[in-house]
Structures are given as structure tokens and as C-alpha cells.
Amino acid sequence: MFAFLKRPGFMLLGGAALLAVVAFGSACGDDDDDSANATDGVTLEQFQKTSVLAALTTVWSEALHDIDDGAQTASEFDVEWTGRVERIRTAIAGTSWPDHMKERADATAVALATSLEDIEKEDLQAFKGDITAAHEEFHELNEYGQAFIAGEEPADDGDNGEEEASETATATQ
């Protein structure tokens, strides 16, 4: 009945709407008090957490893992990869990442841009390697992003949560 809620476009739109609500709420807050009280509006950290959540949600909804898996056995490009990889790259590149995550975000965005260049050149072999690199970079970024949102330190156990996320995604489908 609500299958449209699982569509990548709706999830991206939902993330953008959430950001707009947060920004609007901050702009329309009580301006009677000129003191710098963080509870009167949205703090930079709250904004960044919302931005990071929207970016991570976009990547998961556009299924970077599935693109990488599909590419490894493909004999030709899937017509959907260009749009999906571009939306992922835009979400990563357009996010206000906290300082301790910027390097990882930049590396992920560069790997995604390189993957897009491979598609333009119709170089499937290069794409296979570059999309895997982007996928691996994203898992590092995702680990730090989820910890940041939760206000925790990222786990240093080498587990990037991919298996758990895959099981969760499968269970919700």
C-alpha cells in the first residue's frame, strides 16, 4: 500500500523536506531574545547530524552496494547506474560534513566522480574497480556518520555494519 515510501526519489525528497523543516524552524524561532541560546534554534551540530543522516539515507536508498555487486558480474552497463551514482555523488559532495569526516567524504565523492567518468567513457572494467573503491570509501564514511549522529565514537572493530544493514534492508522489503 505504501510502496512509494521505499522509492529512492521519495526518500531523497523526504530528506530534503526534513532539512527544510529544520532550517525553517530555525529561521522562524523566537527572535525576541538576542542571547546566543542554542535551544532557541538549530545548532550547527544538529544541522550537520540532519545533513549527514540525509546523505547516508540517500546512499542506502540508491543502493550503492547493489550497484557494486551488479557491476562485478555485468557484461554491460545498467541504464540506471548513471542516475543512481550521480545522486549518491551529489548527496555526498553537497553535505556539510563535520571536520573529522570531510576527508572520508571527499575521498568517497572523488571515487564516485571517477565512476561516473568510467560510465561516460563506457569503460566497464574501470567502473568495476572504481565503484568498488567508492563502495569501500562509503562504508568508512557510513561508520563515522552513524556514530556522529548517535553521539558516539565509531567502532574500531573492522565491522562496517554492511551485513546488518543488508539484513535490515531485506527485512523491510
C-alpha positions as CSV (number, residue, x, y, z in Angstrom):
1,M,0.0,0.0,0.0
2,F,2.8,2.4,0.9
3,A,5.4,1.0,-1.5
4,F,6.1,4.6,-2.8
5,L,7.8,5.3,0.6
6,K,10.6,2.9,-0.3
7,R,11.3,4.6,-3.7
8,P,14.7,6.3,-3.8
9,G,13.2,9.6,-5.1
10,F,10.8,9.7,-2.2
11,M,13.5,9.1,0.3
12,L,15.7,11.8,-1.2
13,L,12.7,14.2,-1.2
14,G,11.9,13.2,2.4
15,G,15.5,14.0,3.5
16,A,15.3,17.3,1.7
17,A,12.0,18.1,3.3
18,L,13.4,17.3,6.7
19,L,16.3,19.7,6.2
20,A,13.8,22.4,5.0
21,V,11.7,21.9,8.1
22,V,14.7,22.1,10.4
23,A,16.0,25.3,8.6
24,F,12.6,26.9,8.6
25,G,12.1,26.1,12.2
26,S,15.4,27.8,13.0
27,A,14.6,30.9,10.9
28,C,11.1,31.2,12.4
29,G,12.2,30.7,16.0
30,D,11.6,33.1,18.8
31,D,13.7,36.2,18.0
32,D,12.7,38.3,21.0
33,D,15.8,37.2,22.9
34,D,19.1,38.2,21.3
35,S,21.1,36.0,23.6
36,A,23.1,33.1,22.0
37,N,21.0,30.3,23.4
38,A,21.4,27.1,21.4
39,T,17.9,25.9,22.5
40,D,16.2,28.8,20.6
41,G,17.2,27.3,17.3
42,V,19.1,24.7,15.5
43,T,22.7,24.3,16.4
44,L,25.5,23.6,13.8
45,E,25.8,20.1,15.2
46,Q,22.0,19.4,14.8
47,F,22.2,20.7,11.3
48,Q,25.2,18.6,10.5
49,K,23.6,15.5,12.0
50,T,20.5,16.0,9.9
51,S,22.6,16.6,6.8
52,V,24.7,13.5,7.4
53,L,21.6,11.4,8.0
54,A,20.1,12.7,4.7
55,A,23.3,11.9,2.8
56,L,23.6,8.4,4.3
57,T,19.9,7.7,3.7
58,T,20.3,8.7,0.0
59,V,23.3,6.4,-0.5
60,W,21.5,3.4,1.1
61,S,18.2,4.2,-0.8
62,E,20.1,4.4,-4.1
63,A,21.7,1.0,-3.2
64,L,25.4,1.6,-3.8
65,H,26.1,-1.9,-2.5
66,D,23.8,-3.4,-5.2
67,I,25.4,-1.2,-7.9
68,D,28.8,-2.5,-6.9
69,D,27.6,-6.2,-6.7
70,G,25.8,-5.9,-10.1
71,A,28.8,-4.3,-11.8
72,Q,31.2,-7.1,-10.8
73,T,29.2,-9.7,-12.9
74,A,27.9,-7.3,-15.6
75,S,28.9,-7.5,-19.2
76,E,27.4,-4.1,-19.9
77,F,26.3,-1.0,-18.1
78,D,22.9,-0.9,-16.4
79,V,20.9,2.1,-17.6
80,E,20.1,3.1,-14.1
81,W,23.6,3.3,-12.8
82,T,24.4,6.8,-14.1
83,G,21.5,8.4,-12.3
84,R,21.9,6.5,-9.1
85,V,25.7,7.1,-8.9
86,E,25.1,10.8,-9.7
87,R,22.5,11.2,-7.0
88,I,24.8,9.5,-4.5
89,R,27.8,11.7,-5.5
90,T,25.6,14.8,-5.2
91,A,24.4,13.8,-1.7
92,I,28.0,13.1,-0.5
93,A,29.5,16.2,-2.2
94,G,26.7,18.5,-1.1
95,T,26.6,17.7,2.6
96,S,28.1,19.8,5.3
97,W,30.3,17.1,6.9
98,P,31.9,17.6,10.3
99,D,35.6,18.3,10.1
100,H,36.6,14.8,11.3
101,M,34.6,13.3,8.4
102,K,35.5,15.7,5.5
103,E,38.5,13.7,4.3
104,R,36.4,10.5,4.0
105,A,33.5,12.3,2.4
106,D,35.9,13.9,-0.2
107,A,37.5,10.5,-1.0
108,T,34.1,9.0,-1.5
109,A,32.9,11.8,-3.7
110,V,36.1,11.6,-5.8
111,A,35.7,7.8,-6.2
112,L,32.1,8.3,-7.3
113,A,33.1,11.1,-9.8
114,T,35.7,8.7,-11.2
115,S,33.0,6.0,-11.5
116,L,30.8,8.5,-13.4
117,E,33.7,9.2,-15.8
118,D,34.1,5.5,-16.4
119,I,30.4,5.3,-17.4
120,E,30.8,8.3,-19.8
121,K,33.8,6.5,-21.4
122,E,31.9,3.3,-21.4
123,D,34.8,1.6,-19.6
124,L,33.1,-1.2,-17.7
125,Q,36.4,-2.7,-16.4
126,A,37.5,0.6,-14.9
127,F,34.0,1.1,-13.5
128,K,34.1,-2.2,-11.7
129,G,37.2,-1.2,-9.8
130,D,36.2,2.4,-9.2
131,I,32.7,1.6,-7.9
132,T,34.2,-0.9,-5.5
133,A,36.6,1.8,-4.3
134,A,33.6,4.2,-3.8
135,H,31.7,1.5,-2.0
136,E,34.6,0.8,0.4
137,E,35.1,4.5,1.0
138,F,31.4,4.9,1.7
139,H,31.5,2.2,4.4
140,E,34.2,4.0,6.2
141,L,32.2,7.2,5.9
142,N,29.0,5.5,7.0
143,E,30.6,4.1,10.1
144,Y,31.7,7.5,11.2
145,G,28.5,9.1,10.1
146,Q,26.2,6.8,12.1
147,A,28.4,7.2,15.2
148,F,28.3,11.0,14.8
149,I,24.5,11.0,14.5
150,A,24.3,8.9,17.7
151,G,26.8,11.0,19.5
152,E,29.2,8.0,19.9
153,E,32.7,7.2,18.8
154,P,32.9,4.9,15.7
155,A,33.6,1.2,16.4
156,D,37.2,0.2,15.7
157,D,36.5,-3.5,15.2
158,G,36.7,-3.6,11.4
159,D,33.0,-4.4,11.1
160,N,31.4,-1.8,8.9
161,G,27.8,-2.9,9.5
162,E,27.2,-3.9,5.9
163,E,25.9,-7.4,6.8
164,E,23.5,-6.0,9.4
165,A,22.3,-3.2,7.1
166,S,21.7,-5.7,4.3
167,E,19.7,-7.9,6.6
168,T,17.7,-4.9,7.7
169,A,17.1,-3.7,4.1
170,T,16.0,-7.2,3.1
171,A,13.6,-7.5,6.1
172,T,11.9,-4.2,5.2
173,Q,11.4,-5.1,1.5
